[in-house]
Amino acid sequence: MKIALSNWSESRWRVLQPAIYLVSVLPVLVCIGIFPGLRSLSEILLVGVAVVLIQHAVNVFNDGTDWEKGADTEKINSWFHFHRGNMVFLNLHAWVSLLLGVALGISVVLHAQRSELLWVALPLVVLGFLYNFSPLAFSYNRWGEWVTGLCYGPGVFGCMAYFIHPKWSFDLIAGSFAFGALAVAVLLSHQPPQVLTDFSAGKMSFAVRHGVDKTYRVARWLTVISLASLTSLFLGAGGEFPSYLVPVLVYFLFFVRLPQRLSPPTILKVASLLVIVLGLFLKVRER
């Protein structure tokens, strides 16, 4: 494949896109908010760093796989561009990030004596790895959305919640559902601009299978479902609260401001704002 090099130098550092890592950072912040004092902050933050490193590795592998298969070739902010088309450096970069993330995560979990968590976490890490790095990559078939939801819902939030508070609870289930829906919404909102190259490369994304309009609609409703689940998660923490209209009000305020065609940054910014508002609300409520 012939690759244009003219825009590489000027766009090289835009590839970092820190906002996209909110999908891994937000579950950590939510767990800190709804499970205060149950686990040391340093341990929680170290697990969060491990999750971000693993997500980063998956993102790098994704950019390499897409360029090799001819999908998403219009994407300028790509790790393939960052490494100037050198797949050896790209794969080395991804592997180092993956192994560091896994090693850090295992070390913290074992130190905290939560080894049983690894029976769930490690298979989900493998699943996330296979999302891109495989001859039959999940991102190229109909299972891509399900794998994304599992990895970021039960995989990130669920495991983090169990690490802090090792019990099956409403908080664990609602949070896993909320962040699984959020991650899939981000994935779907990313697909429409690249639907033509995905189709040409044989990538059976949701947008390729169901069309651009339906993809945007589903992404919007998944965002709304995620926001509603996050609201119930925060308002259910710390006991009963008499103002039953608050969830309805928060839901409405965010719903009416959502555009018809969401982008990944918009979804993550709205979710972040909601987490901040509900976190402050929870703090006030505890006083």
C-alpha positions in Angstrom: 0.0 0.0 0.0 1.4 3.4 -0.9 1.2 5.8 2.0 1.2 9.6 1.8 3.8 11.1 4.1 3.1 14.8 3.7 1.0 15.2 6.9 3.0 12.9 9.2 5.2 15.4 10.9 2.5 17.9 11.6 0.0 15.3 12.9 2.4 13.0 14.6 1.7 13.9 18.2 -2.0 14.3 17.8 -2.1 10.5 17.9 -2.0 10.6 21.7 -5.7 11.6 21.9 -5.8 11.6 25.8 -9.6 12.0 25.8 -10.1 8.4 24.4 -8.6 7.0 27.6 -11.4 8.4 29.7 -13.2 5.1 28.9 -10.7 3.5 31.2 -10.1 6.4 33.6 -13.8 7.0 34.4 -14.5 3.6 35.9 -11.6 4.1 38.3 -12.9 7.6 39.4 -16.4 6.2 39.8 -15.1 3.3 42.0 -13.2 5.8 44.1 -16.4 7.8 44.5 -18.8 5.0 45.4 -16.4 2.8 47.4 -14.6 5.3 49.6 -12.0 4.1 52.0 -12.3 0.3 51.2 -9.0 0.1 49.5 -5.9 2.3 49.5 -5.9 5.0 46.9 -2.5 4.1 45.6 -3.5 0.5 44.9 -6.6 1.7 43.0 -4.6 4.2 40.9 -2.0 1.6 40.1 -4.7 -0.8 38.8 -6.0 2.2 36.8 -2.6 2.8 35.3 -2.4 -0.9 34.3 -5.8 -0.7 32.6 -4.8 2.4 30.7 -1.6 0.7 29.5 -3.6 -2.3 28.3 -6.1 -0.1 26.5 -3.1 1.8 24.9 -1.7 -1.4 23.7 -5.0 -2.5 22.1 -5.3 1.0 20.4 -1.8 0.6 18.9 -2.5 -2.9 17.7 -5.7 -1.7 16.2 -4.0 1.0 14.1 -1.5 -1.5 12.9 -4.1 -4.1 12.0 -6.3 -1.6 10.2 -3.5 -0.3 8.0 -2.4 -3.8 7.1 -5.9 -4.7 6.1 -6.7 -1.4 4.4 -9.3 -0.2 6.8 -9.6 3.3 8.4 -6.9 4.5 6.0 -8.2 8.1 6.1 -7.2 8.3 9.8 -4.4 10.8 10.2 -4.0 10.5 14.0 -2.8 6.9 13.8 0.0 5.1 15.6 1.0 3.7 12.2 1.7 7.3 11.2 3.6 8.0 14.4 6.0 5.1 13.7 6.3 6.2 10.1 4.9 3.0 8.8 7.4 0.8 10.6 5.3 -2.2 11.8 8.3 -3.6 13.8 8.4 -0.5 16.0 4.6 -0.3 16.2 4.3 -3.9 17.4 7.2 -3.5 19.8 5.4 -0.4 21.2 2.2 -2.3 21.6 3.8 -5.3 23.2 5.7 -3.3 25.7 2.6 -1.4 26.8 0.6 -4.6 27.0 3.2 -6.6 29.1 3.8 -3.6 31.4 0.0 -3.2 32.0 -0.5 -6.9 32.6 2.5 -7.2 34.9 1.5 -4.1 36.9 -2.1 -5.3 37.3 -1.1 -8.8 38.4 1.4 -7.4 40.9 -1.1 -5.1 42.6 -3.8 -7.8 42.6 -1.5 -10.4 44.2 -0.2 -7.9 46.7 -3.8 -7.0 47.7 -4.5 -10.8 48.1 -7.2 -10.7 45.4 -5.8 -13.5 43.3 -9.3 -15.0 42.5 -9.9 -11.8 40.4 -7.3 -13.0 37.9 -9.5 -15.9 36.8 -11.9 -13.2 35.3 -9.5 -10.4 34.5 -6.8 -12.3 32.5 -9.3 -14.1 30.1 -10.8 -10.6 29.4 -7.4 -9.2 28.7 -6.8 -12.0 26.2 -10.2 -11.3 24.7 -9.2 -7.6 24.3 -5.9 -8.6 22.8 -7.7 -10.8 20.2 -9.9 -7.9 19.3 -7.2 -6.8 16.9 -4.1 -9.1 17.0 -5.4 -12.2 15.4 -6.0 -13.6 11.8 -9.6 -13.6 12.8 -9.7 -10.3 14.7 -13.0 -9.7 16.5 -12.9 -6.1 15.3 -13.5 -7.5 11.8 -16.5 -9.6 12.5 -19.9 -9.4 14.1 -18.5 -9.9 17.6 -16.6 -6.7 17.9 -19.3 -4.7 19.8 -19.9 -7.6 22.2 -16.2 -8.0 23.0 -15.9 -4.2 23.5 -18.8 -4.2 26.0 -17.5 -7.2 27.9 -13.9 -5.8 28.2 -14.9 -2.4 29.4 -18.0 -3.3 31.4 -17.3 -6.4 33.5 -13.6 -6.3 32.4 -12.7 -2.8 33.6 -15.4 -1.6 36.0 -16.5 -5.0 37.2 -13.0 -6.2 38.1 -12.1 -2.8 39.6 -15.3 -2.8 41.7 -14.6 -6.4 42.9 -10.9 -5.5 43.6 -12.1 -2.7 46.0 -15.3 -4.4 47.4 -15.2 -8.2 46.8 -18.9 -8.8 46.7 -21.5 -9.3 44.0 -23.7 -6.2 44.3 -26.0 -3.8 42.5 -23.2 -1.3 42.2 -20.9 -3.9 40.4 -23.7 -5.0 38.0 -25.0 -1.4 37.3 -21.6 0.0 36.8 -20.5 -2.9 34.5 -23.6 -2.3 32.4 -23.1 1.5 32.3 -19.5 1.3 31.2 -20.1 -1.6 28.8 -22.8 0.5 27.1 -20.6 3.6 27.1 -17.7 1.8 25.5 -19.9 0.4 22.7 -21.4 3.8 22.1 -17.9 5.2 21.7 -17.1 2.4 19.3 -20.2 2.8 17.2 -19.9 6.6 17.0 -16.4 6.2 15.6 -17.5 3.9 12.7 -19.6 6.0 10.3 -16.8 8.3 9.0 -14.8 5.2 8.0 -17.7 3.0 6.7 -16.5 2.9 3.1 -12.9 1.9 3.8 -14.2 -0.6 6.4 -16.5 -2.2 3.8 -13.7 -2.3 1.2 -11.4 -4.0 3.7 -14.0 -6.6 4.6 -14.4 -5.2 8.2 -17.9 -6.1 9.2 -18.4 -3.2 11.6 -21.9 -2.3 12.9 -22.0 0.6 10.5 -21.2 -1.7 7.6 -23.8 -4.2 8.6 -26.6 -1.8 9.5 -25.9 1.6 7.9 -24.7 5.0 9.2 -28.1 6.3 10.4 -28.9 3.3 12.5 -25.4 3.3 13.9 -25.7 6.9 15.1 -29.2 6.1 16.6 -27.9 3.1 18.5 -24.8 5.0 19.7 -27.1 7.8 21.0 -29.4 5.4 22.9 -26.5 3.5 24.4 -25.1 6.8 25.6 -28.5 7.7 27.2 -28.7 4.2 28.8 -25.2 4.5 30.1 -25.9 8.0 31.6 -29.1 6.7 33.3 -27.2 3.7 34.7 -24.4 5.9 36.0 -27.0 8.2 37.7 -28.7 5.2 39.4 -25.3 4.0 40.5 -24.4 7.2 42.2 -27.8 7.9 43.7 -28.0 4.4 45.0 -24.7 4.7 46.9 -24.8 5.6 50.5 -28.4 4.8 51.3 -31.9 6.2 50.5 -32.4 9.7 49.3 -35.7 11.5 49.4 -35.4 13.5 46.2 -36.6 10.9 43.7 -36.9 13.6 41.0 -33.2 14.1 40.8 -32.5 11.1 38.5 -35.2 12.2 36.2 -33.9 15.7 36.1 -30.3 14.7 35.5 -31.4 12.2 32.7 -33.4 15.0 31.0 -30.8 17.7 31.2 -28.2 15.4 29.5 -30.6 13.8 27.0 -31.9 17.0 25.5 -28.3 18.2 24.9 -27.1 15.2 23.0 -26.8 15.8 19.3 -28.3 13.3 16.8 -24.8 12.3 15.6 -22.5 11.8 18.4 -18.7 11.6 18.2 -16.4 9.7 20.7 -15.1 12.9 22.3 -18.7 14.2 22.8 -19.8 11.0 24.5 -16.8 10.8 26.8 -17.1 14.5 27.7 -20.8 14.2 28.6 -20.1 11.1 30.6 -17.2 12.8 32.4 -19.3 15.9 33.2 -22.1 13.6 34.6 -19.6 11.7 36.8 -18.3 15.1 38.1 -21.8 16.4 38.9 -22.9 13.2 40.5 -19.7 12.9 42.5 -20.1 16.4 43.9 -23.8 15.5 44.6 -22.7 12.4 46.5 -20.3 14.4 48.6 -22.9 17.0 49.5 -25.4 14.2 50.3 -22.9 12.5 52.7 -22.6 15.7 54.8 
